[in-house]
C-alpha cells in the first residue's frame, strides 16, 4: 500500500476529493481573513465587536497597550528598546501602518488575491507577538496556532489549485494542443514544416486528429486522373497496365 497521496502515487483522484480539498483550504483562508479584517476595521473605525457574538476586538489604542505590556520585561534589550523608543514613541505612524497592513491581510485572504503574501504577512505578525511574549507565562502554543496554519496557507495558495491543475491538464493535453496546432497550420499553410517541429506525443495526436480528406496522396497522379476529357501521358498508361 502506498503511503503517498493519491495524486502523487499516480492513482485516480475522484473529483469530489479535489473539491473538498479546495473548499477546506478556502474555508481556512477566509476564516483567518475575517480575523485580520475585523481587527483592522476595529482600529480604523472603533468597531468594538462582532455582534451578536460575545467578546471584543483589538482597537487602535488597545494594540498599543498590549504591545507595551508584552515587552516591559523582555529579556532581549535591543528589541525592548526599539519597541519602546521607536514604535511606541511614534505609535501614530506605526499604528496607521498596522491598521493598513491588517486590512490588506484580511482582504487578501478573503478574496484570494495575493493570498500567499497576505498569509505570509499574517504569519509574521503572529511570530512577532510570539517573540514579544517570550518571557510571559502563557500557553506555549498561544500564537503558534496562528502562524503555523498561516505559513501553510502561504505555501498552498488560495485553495483553487486542484481545479486550476485540472484545467491546465486539459489545455495542455496532447490532443487539445494538436487540434489547436492543426487549425493554426491550416491557416498558415506550413503543415509539413510545423509538424516536423512538434514533440512525438503531440505529433502522433495531431496525425490522429486529421480528417481523412487531409491525408497526403500523390497529388499529381490523382489530379491527372480526376480530370475528365484530359489525355493521360503514355508513361501513366504503362504504369496503370503494369
N, C-alpha and C positions, 0 to 999 in steps of 0.2 A: 504494500500500500504506500502510495506516495505521500510524503509529508509536505510537499509543495502546494501552493494554491492551485486551484483547478486550471486557471488560465495559464500559469507558469508550467504546469505539468503537461500542457497540450491537450487536456481533456475538454469536452464540450462544456461551455458555460451557459446555463439557461438564462434567457433574457430577464426573467423576474429577479434573478440574483443581482445582475448588474443594476437594475432599477433600485433594489433595496440598498445596495452599497452607495449609489449616488444620492439617494434620499437621506440615508443616515449621515453622510458627510455634510450635506446641505443643512440638515437639521442642527447639527453641531455648530456649523459655521454661523447660521442665523442666530442661534441662541447666544453665542459669545458676542455677536454683533449687537444684539439688544442690550447686553450688559454695558458695553462701552458707549453705545449711543445714548442710553438713558443717563449715564453718569455725565457724559458731555453736555447733554441738554440741561441737566441739573446745574452745572457750573455756568452755563450760558444764560439761563432764564430764571434760575432759582427754584426750579421744579423740585418739590420735596418728596415725591414718592410715586409709585405706580399703583394707583387706586384701582380696585378695592383691595389689593394685596397689602399686607402689613409691612412695616419696616420703613426705611428711609434711603435716600440716595446721597452720595457724597457731593456736596455743592462746592462752590469756589473757595470759600473760607475754610470749610471743613477739610479739604485736601491739604491746605497749608498747615493746619493744626495737627493733622495726622502725621505729616512728614516731620514736623518739629518734634513731636513726641517720639517718633521712631528712632531719630538719630541723636537724641540728647545724651545717651550713654554709649554711643557706638565705639567699638574698640579701634577702628581704623581712623586715626587722627586726620589725615589729609581729606578723606571723604567727608568726615563730620564738619570740618572747617569749610569745605566747599559748599555743602548744603546750607549751612547757617549763614556764611558770609556772602555767598553769591546768590544762591537760589532763593532762599527765604528773604534775604535783604532786598531782592528785586523781584518779589513774587508777582507784582502786577504784570510784568513781562512774561515770566515763566508760567504764571497761571493761565494767561491767554494762550500761550503755546500748548500747554497741557490740554486746555479745552478744545482747541482746534485739532490736536492730534487724536483725542478720544472720539471726536465727531468723525474724523476721517476713518479711524479704525472701524467704528460702528457702521458707517455707510458702506465701506469696502466689504466688510464681512456679510452684511445683509444682502447687498446686491450681487456680490461675487466679483465685482470689478476690482482688479488688483488685490485679490483676496490673499495671495501669497505675501505681499508686502504688508497688508493690514494685519494678518495673523502674526507675522514675524515682529511687527512693531508692538502688538499687544503682548506677545511673549516677553519682549524686552521690558515692558512696563512691569509685568509680574515678577520678572527676575530682579529688577531693581528694588521692588518692595521686599522681595525675599532677602536681598542683601542688606537693606536698610534695617530689617528686623533681626539681624544676625545674632544679637545678644539678648533678644527678648524671649521670654518663656512662653512660646506659642506652640501650637501643634506643628510637628515637623513638616507636614505636607500642606501647611496653610496656603501657601502660594504656588506650590508645585502642581496642585490640582488645576491651576490655571495655565501655567506656562508649558506644562507637558503636552496637553492636547492642542494648545495653540501652535507649538512647534510642529506637531503632527499635521495640523491644517496647513501650515506654511509649506510643508513638503508635499502634501496631497494636492491642494488646489481647491477649486470651487465645488467639486462634487459632480461635475459633468464629464469627468474623464472617461468612464466606460462608454457613454453614448458617443462622445467625440471619437473614441477609438474605433467604434463600430462604423461610424460614418467615414472615417479616413480609410478603413479597410475596404469599404465598398467603393470609394472613389478611386483608390489606388490599386484595385484588383486588376489582374492582367486582362480579364475580359472587358472591363469597363474602359480601361485605358486603350485597349485595342480598338474598340468601337469608335472612341474619340479620335484616335490617330487615323483610323480608316476614313472618317469624314474629312479630316484635315488633308489627307493625301489625295482624296478625290478632288478637293477644291484646288490644290496647288499643282496637281498633275505630276508629282515626283514620286510615284508609287514605288518603283523599284529601289530608288536611292534611299528613301526613308525606311523601307522595310529592312534593308541591309544593316541599318544602324540600331535597330531595336534589339533589346535583350531576347534571349531564346524563348523564355516563357511567354513574353508579350508577342513575339513574332508568331509563335505557334497559335496563340489565341487569336491573333489578328487574321491568320490564314483561315481558321475555322469560322470566323465571323464574316468572311467574304461571301457575297451571294454567288450562286453558281454561274451567273452571267459574266462575272468578272474573272473567271478562271482563264488563264492565258492559253490561247490556242494559236496555231500557226496562222497569223493574220493574212499573210499573202495568199496562202492556199485557200482559206475559207472565203476571202474576198473575191478571188477569181472564180471560185466555184459557185458562189451565190449570185454572180452577175448573169442574169438571163440574156441570151442572144449574143454573148461575147465568146468569140472563138478561143479555145484553150490552146496554148502552145504545144507543139509536138512532144516535148520532153515531159509535160504533165500527163499527156495521154499514155505515154510509155510507162510512167510511174504508176498510173492507175491500173493499167492492164497487168503490170507485174504484181 
